[in-house]
Amino acid sequence: MNKISGLKVAMHNLGCKVNSYEMDVMGQKLSAAGCEIVPFTDVADVYIINTCTVTNIADRKSRQMLHKAKKENPGAVVVAVGCYVETGMDGVKKDECIDLAIGNNKKSEIVDILEEFVSAREGSFDKTMGGKSVIDINATHEYENMRLSDLPEHTRAYIKVQDGCNQFCSYCVIPYARGRVRSRDMEDVLSEVKDLSAKGLKEVVITGIHVGSYGVDKGEPQLIELLEKVNEIDGIERIRMGSIEPRLMSAENVERLAKISKLCPHFHLSLQSGCNSVLKRMNRHYTAEEYMESVGLLRKAFDRPAITTDVIVGFPGETEEEFEECRKFAEDIAFYEMHVFKYSPRKGTVAAGLPDQLTDRQKSARSDVLIELTERDSKAYRESFIGEELKVLWEDEEEHGGAKYMIGHTDRYVRVAVKEGTDAYGEAVSGEITSVVPTGMLNDETLLV
């Protein structure tokens, strides 16, 4: 029997869909090695926190979860994994709550690393080990092969196909945390999807750190070719893409995408600002006009596609006029959803050293304006489907006021609920959309069948 078999392991994930996929793989590997995966609120022998560093707040949340774990069981092994480890090594080395730190490119080896650490600790979880172990920081030259052995959910799975980013936006630390673009072998991706489809997977989400760059390190972009091949896999009913750059949406590419029958008309096009002068300072490689053209191509090729995005407010030097230009641009686009972030300086990035940093009060005021705008537009988009027959993939169950509801999503990722009486869990079933749920019930972003 290995040293870690029988240990209780609690895991907590922070950050992006790639992190979520990697955490699922780590959990499955640990379970296969005989570990018992328990809720993070339980007392465990090992706590693994898959960290995030995209903002200062993400750094703080990562530290808080690490400290919470050590407080829950001072004798446990607390493991910090991922992006915060890569970019915050000085803090990691000084943090007495962290026993083991693992870089981004060694997550697939979690079982062997933990086994070696426990052996060095002589298998005793009754005493703390002097010092800490740090495993291969910045080991990001090749793609790290990871693969799901089973479904993390009953209907949907994120499939990581790419890691790293070559864009170096002036505000972003991720290229330093994840390294350069590295793409997974296409046949390996297809094999994983086929295996999961045979186990009941209905919906696949193709994701990566900069998923539009899939294949560029091998000679040319291959994302659309990959989607076309996934479309041919039996059992898969829906295909989604993770966040993509608007430049990918050329006329030729949109034409190809429109022919992929299982592709969901849901596109998350990263914007960050609708003002060209701010985009230039951000080192984004497109203009607001080019973005608008990409959205136009998608809306011409697909029926009412769900266009979602991210926007940063309060970027250094952003004037009232520049913000108004961004607000007007977002209003003209009428996004289904707009995720609004207040700019957060990241040490080591160009933007952190730019003059005219805005106050938090200024950022909050601008954030409030865009949040109000997106709430209005999102509500109007959802309500546009009332009275229509839509296919919903039923995924979960919730209770409200003593009544049970089945929860699912349309292909445009609009949340839908039906009250009791359905046995369609895990299936895509059509139904007529009747109304929006009353305020305060389930949540305000749900339609009813």
C-alpha positions in Angstrom: 0.0 0.0 0.0 1.3 3.5 -0.8 1.9 6.1 1.8 -1.1 8.3 0.8 -3.8 5.5 0.5 -6.6 6.1 3.0 -5.7 9.8 3.6 -8.5 12.3 3.7 -7.9 15.0 1.0 -9.8 18.3 0.8 -9.6 20.3 -2.3 -10.5 23.9 -3.2 -10.3 25.5 -6.6 -9.9 29.2 -7.4 -10.0 30.9 -10.8 -10.6 29.9 -14.3 -12.1 26.9 -16.2 -8.6 25.6 -16.9 -8.0 25.5 -13.1 -11.3 23.7 -12.7 -10.3 21.0 -15.3 -6.9 20.6 -13.7 -8.5 20.2 -10.2 -10.9 17.6 -11.5 -7.9 15.6 -12.9 -5.9 15.9 -9.7 -8.9 14.7 -7.7 -9.5 11.7 -9.9 -5.8 10.7 -9.7 -5.8 11.0 -5.9 -9.0 8.9 -5.7 -7.4 6.3 -7.8 -4.5 6.2 -5.5 -6.8 5.4 -2.5 -7.3 8.9 -1.1 -10.7 9.8 0.2 -11.8 13.2 -1.2 -13.8 15.1 1.4 -15.4 18.6 1.5 -13.1 21.4 2.2 -15.0 22.2 5.4 -14.1 18.8 6.8 -11.0 18.0 8.9 -8.6 16.5 6.5 -5.0 15.1 6.4 -4.2 17.0 3.2 -5.6 20.3 1.9 -4.9 21.2 -1.7 -5.6 24.8 -2.9 -5.5 25.3 -6.7 -4.6 29.0 -6.6 -5.3 32.0 -8.9 -3.3 35.2 -9.4 -5.2 37.1 -12.1 -5.9 40.0 -9.6 -4.7 41.1 -6.2 -8.0 39.9 -4.9 -7.3 36.4 -6.3 -3.9 36.5 -4.6 -5.6 37.4 -1.3 -8.3 34.7 -1.6 -5.6 32.1 -2.3 -3.7 33.1 0.9 -6.9 33.1 2.9 -7.8 29.6 1.8 -4.3 28.3 2.6 -4.4 29.9 6.1 -8.0 28.6 6.6 -6.8 25.0 5.9 -3.9 25.2 8.3 -6.2 26.6 11.0 -8.7 23.8 10.4 -6.0 21.2 11.1 -2.5 22.5 12.0 -1.1 19.0 11.6 -2.3 18.6 8.0 -0.2 19.0 4.9 -1.3 22.2 3.1 -0.5 22.2 -0.6 -0.4 25.4 -2.7 -0.7 24.6 -6.4 -0.7 26.8 -9.5 -0.5 30.4 -10.5 0.0 32.1 -7.2 2.9 29.8 -6.5 4.4 30.8 -9.9 4.1 34.6 -9.4 4.3 35.0 -5.6 7.2 32.7 -4.6 8.6 35.2 -2.1 5.4 35.1 -0.2 5.0 31.4 -0.6 8.5 30.8 0.9 7.7 33.0 3.9 4.2 31.6 4.5 4.4 29.1 7.4 0.9 27.8 6.5 2.3 26.2 3.2 4.0 22.9 3.5 4.2 22.0 -0.2 4.2 24.3 -3.3 3.7 22.9 -6.8 4.1 24.8 -10.0 1.6 24.8 -12.9 3.4 22.2 -15.0 3.5 19.5 -12.3 -0.2 19.1 -11.4 -0.5 15.8 -13.2 2.2 14.4 -10.9 0.3 15.2 -7.7 0.2 11.6 -6.5 3.9 11.0 -6.9 4.8 14.4 -5.4 2.5 13.9 -2.4 3.8 10.3 -1.9 7.4 11.5 -1.9 6.6 14.3 0.5 4.7 12.1 3.0 7.5 9.5 2.8 10.1 12.2 3.7 7.8 13.1 6.6 7.9 9.5 7.7 4.2 9.1 7.3 3.4 11.0 10.5 0.6 13.5 10.4 1.0 14.3 14.1 4.0 16.6 13.8 4.9 19.5 11.5 7.8 19.2 9.1 10.6 21.8 9.3 10.8 23.9 6.1 8.8 23.3 3.0 9.1 21.6 -0.4 8.8 23.6 -3.7 8.3 21.6 -6.9 9.4 22.8 -10.3 8.4 26.4 -10.5 8.3 27.8 -14.1 8.7 24.4 -15.6 6.5 25.4 -18.5 8.4 24.5 -21.7 6.1 21.6 -22.8 2.4 20.9 -22.6 1.6 19.0 -19.5 -0.5 16.0 -20.4 -3.6 15.7 -18.2 -6.7 13.7 -18.9 -10.1 13.1 -17.2 -10.7 9.4 -16.5 -14.4 10.0 -15.6 -17.1 12.7 -15.8 -16.7 15.4 -13.2 -20.3 16.3 -13.8 -23.2 14.3 -15.3 -23.7 16.3 -18.5 -20.9 18.8 -19.1 -17.1 18.7 -19.0 -14.4 21.2 -19.5 -11.6 19.9 -21.8 -8.3 21.7 -21.6 -6.6 21.8 -25.0 -4.0 24.5 -24.6 -1.9 26.3 -21.9 0.1 29.6 -21.8 -0.3 32.9 -23.5 1.9 35.0 -25.9 -0.2 38.2 -25.8 1.4 40.1 -22.9 -1.5 42.6 -22.3 0.0 45.4 -20.3 -2.2 44.7 -17.2 -1.9 40.9 -17.2 0.4 38.6 -15.2 -0.8 35.3 -16.6 1.9 34.9 -19.3 4.4 34.9 -16.4 2.3 32.4 -14.4 1.5 30.1 -17.2 4.3 30.5 -19.7 4.1 30.5 -23.5 1.5 28.9 -25.7 1.7 25.1 -25.7 -1.0 23.0 -27.5 -2.2 19.5 -26.7 -2.0 16.9 -29.4 -5.4 16.9 -31.3 -5.7 13.1 -31.3 -5.3 13.0 -27.5 -8.1 15.6 -27.1 -10.4 13.6 -29.4 -9.6 10.4 -27.6 -10.5 12.0 -24.2 -13.8 13.3 -25.6 -14.7 10.0 -27.1 -14.0 8.1 -23.8 -16.1 10.6 -21.8 -18.9 10.5 -24.4 -19.1 6.7 -23.9 -19.6 7.4 -20.2 -22.5 9.8 -20.8 -21.0 13.2 -21.6 -23.4 15.3 -23.5 -21.8 18.7 -23.6 -18.1 19.6 -24.0 -16.5 23.0 -23.3 -13.2 23.5 -25.2 -11.0 25.6 -23.0 -7.5 26.9 -22.5 -5.6 29.9 -21.2 -5.7 31.5 -24.6 -7.8 28.9 -26.5 -7.7 30.8 -29.8 -4.0 30.2 -30.0 -4.5 26.4 -30.0 -2.1 25.0 -32.6 0.0 28.1 -33.3 3.0 26.6 -31.6 2.7 23.7 -34.0 2.6 25.9 -37.1 -0.9 27.2 -37.5 -4.1 27.8 -35.6 -6.1 24.6 -35.3 -9.1 25.5 -33.0 -11.8 25.4 -35.7 -10.4 22.1 -37.1 -10.6 20.6 -33.6 -14.2 21.8 -33.2 -15.1 20.2 -36.5 -13.6 16.9 -35.5 -15.3 17.0 -32.0 -18.6 17.6 -33.9 -18.2 14.1 -35.5 -18.1 12.3 -32.1 -21.2 10.2 -31.4 -23.0 11.0 -28.1 -21.8 14.6 -27.9 -24.8 16.9 -28.3 -23.3 20.3 -27.6 -19.9 22.0 -28.1 -18.9 25.3 -26.4 -15.8 27.4 -26.6 -14.0 29.1 -23.8 -13.1 32.8 -24.0 -11.8 33.8 -27.4 -10.2 36.8 -29.1 -12.4 38.8 -31.5 -9.7 38.5 -34.2 -10.6 34.8 -34.5 -14.0 35.8 -35.9 -13.0 36.5 -39.5 -15.6 36.0 -42.2 -14.0 32.7 -43.2 -13.8 31.4 -39.7 -17.4 32.4 -38.9 -18.6 30.6 -42.0 -16.8 27.4 -40.9 -18.2 27.7 -37.4 -21.8 28.1 -38.7 -21.5 24.7 -40.3 -20.6 22.9 -37.0 -24.0 21.6 -36.2 -23.4 20.9 -32.5 -21.7 24.2 -31.8 -23.6 26.3 -29.3 -24.4 29.9 -30.4 -22.7 31.3 -27.3 -19.5 33.3 -27.8 -17.4 34.9 -25.1 -15.4 37.5 -27.0 -12.9 39.2 -24.7 -13.3 43.0 -25.0 -11.7 44.8 -22.0 -12.5 48.2 -23.3 -14.7 49.7 -26.1 -12.3 52.7 -26.4 -9.4 52.5 -28.9 -7.0 54.7 -26.9 -7.5 52.5 -23.8 -7.2 49.3 -25.9 -3.8 50.6 -27.2 -2.5 51.2 -23.6 -3.7 47.8 -22.7 -1.7 46.3 -25.6 -4.8 44.6 -27.0 -4.4 43.7 -30.6 -7.6 44.9 -32.2 -9.8 48.0 -32.4 -13.3 48.6 -31.2 -14.4 48.8 -34.9 -12.9 45.3 -35.5 -14.6 44.0 -32.5 -17.9 45.4 -33.7 -17.4 43.8 -37.1 -16.7 40.4 -35.5 -20.0 40.6 -33.5 -21.8 41.6 -36.7 -20.5 38.5 -38.5 -21.6 36.2 -35.7 -25.1 37.8 -35.6 -25.5 37.4 -39.3 -24.4 33.7 -39.2 -26.3 32.6 -36.1 -29.8 33.3 -34.8 -29.5 35.6 -31.8 -26.2 34.3 -30.5 -25.4 34.9 -26.9 -22.4 37.4 -27.0 -20.7 37.7 -23.6 -17.6 39.6 -22.6 -15.2 41.0 -20.0 -14.6 44.7 -19.4 -12.1 46.4 -17.2 -13.0 49.8 -15.8 -10.6 52.3 -14.3 -7.6 51.4 -16.4 -4.7 53.9 -15.7 -5.4 57.2 -17.4 -8.9 56.3 -18.3 -10.7 59.7 -18.6 -14.4 60.3 -18.3 -14.6 60.7 -22.1 -12.8 57.4 -22.6 -15.1 55.6 -20.2 -18.2 57.1 -21.9 -16.9 55.9 -25.2 -16.6 52.4 -23.7 -20.1 52.6 -22.1 -21.6 53.7 -25.4 -19.9 50.9 -27.3 -21.2 48.3 -24.8 -24.7 49.8 -25.1 -24.5 49.6 -28.9 -23.4 45.9 -28.8 -26.1 44.9 -26.2 -24.2 42.0 -24.7 -26.1 39.0 -23.2 -23.7 39.3 -20.2 -20.8 41.6 -19.4 -18.4 40.6 -16.6 -17.2 43.9 -15.2 -13.8 44.1 -13.4 -12.2 47.1 -11.6 -8.6 47.5 -12.7 -6.2 46.0 -10.2 -2.5 46.7 -10.5 -0.4 43.6 -10.8 3.3 43.8 -9.7 5.6 43.2 -12.6 3.2 44.3 -15.4 3.6 47.4 -17.5 0.3 48.9 -16.5 1.2 48.9 -12.8 3.9 51.6 -13.6 1.6 53.8 -15.7 0.8 57.3 -14.5 -2.7 58.5 -13.6 -3.9 55.5 -11.6 -7.6 56.0 -10.7 -9.0 55.8 -7.2 -11.2 53.0 -6.0 -14.1 55.4 -5.8 -13.8 56.2 -9.5 -13.5 52.6 -10.5 -16.5 51.6 -8.4 -18.7 54.4 -9.9 -17.8 53.3 -13.4 -18.3 49.6 -12.5 -21.8 50.4 -11.2 -22.7 52.1 -14.5 -21.8 49.0 -16.6 -23.3 46.5 -14.2 -26.6 48.4 -14.4 -26.3 48.4 -18.2 -25.6 44.6 -18.4 -28.4 43.7 -16.0 -30.8 45.5 -18.2 -29.5 44.0 -21.5 -29.3 40.5 -20.0 -32.9 40.7 -18.8 -34.1 41.8 -22.3 -32.1 39.1 -24.0 -33.6 36.3 -21.8 -37.1 37.7 -22.1 -36.9 37.6 -25.9 -37.2 33.8 -25.7 -40.5 33.8 -23.7 -43.2 31.9 -25.7 -40.6 30.0 -27.7 -39.9 26.2 -27.7 -36.3 25.7 -26.6 -34.2 22.6 -26.0 -32.8 22.6 -22.4 -30.1 20.3 -21.1 -31.3 19.5 -17.5 -28.3 19.4 -15.2 -29.2 20.0 -11.5 -31.9 20.2 -8.9 -32.7 23.0 -6.5 -35.4 23.6 -3.9 -37.3 26.8 -3.1 -40.2 27.3 -0.8 -40.7 23.6 -0.4 -40.9 23.0 -4.1 -38.3 21.2 -6.2 -37.0 22.5 -9.5 -34.9 20.9 -12.3 -32.3 23.4 -13.5 -30.7 23.4 -17.0 -29.4 25.6 -19.8 -30.3 26.3 -23.4 -27.7 26.1 -26.1 -27.2 29.9 -25.6 -26.4 29.2 -21.9 -29.7 30.8 -20.7 -30.6 29.3 -17.3 -34.0 27.6 -17.2 -36.1 25.9 -14.5 -39.0 23.6 -14.5 -41.1 22.7 -11.4 -40.9 19.1 -10.3 -42.5 16.3 -12.4 -39.7 15.8 -14.9 -37.4 12.8 -15.1 -35.2 14.2 -17.8 -32.2 14.7 -15.7 -29.1 14.6 -17.9 -31.1 14.8 -21.1 -31.8 17.6 -23.5 -35.5 18.1 -23.7 -37.6 20.8 -25.4 -40.1 22.9 -23.6 -41.9 26.2 -24.0 -40.5 29.2 -22.1 -43.3 30.8 -20.1 -41.9 33.5 -17.9 -39.0 34.8 -15.8 -38.9 33.6 -12.2 -40.3 36.0 -9.6 -37.6 38.1 -7.9 -35.9 36.3 -5.1 -36.9 32.8 -6.3 -34.0 30.5 -7.4 -32.2 33.5 -8.9 -33.3 36.5 -11.0 -31.6 35.2 -14.1 -33.8 32.2 -14.7 -36.6 31.5 -17.1 -39.4 29.0 -16.4 -40.7 26.2 -18.6 
